[in-house]
Amino acid sequence: METIKTLSKQSLRNISPETAVALITVCSLSQDDFQKIRNLRKAHGANIFPPYSKVLAAKKECYTNNSNINETPVEQPLQDLLDHTAKRLLEIDCVKESINWLIDPNCCDQTMN
């Protein structure tokens, strides 16, 4: 039985703050809802959710510098939104690899060999 518990704990992986932001958004969770889920998992030995402070920091990374965010309306200059979207896309590893492959002058030579 102890071996099963050890294997179970080893297979648990922490959820990144970015994934937690996605979960909160998709499931329309409030801060209180998220905290209840986090506390329940933690009480059962599965401390996989990040603290809400880290979730908020990840959420703020999704905003552009000139965002004006209130309770309901969000005002955003279009160019800032486009710049921010491009920046965030370039942070994704598979996008970086694809771009490097496209702009590498030797990419065609490497694939032909």
Secondary structure, 3 states (H helix, E strand, C coil): CHHHHHHHHHHCCCCCHHHHHHHHHHCCCCHHHHHHHHHHHHHCCCCCCCCHHHHHHHHHCCCCCCCEECCCCEECCHHHHHHHHHHHHHCCHHHHHHHHHHHCCCHHHHHHC
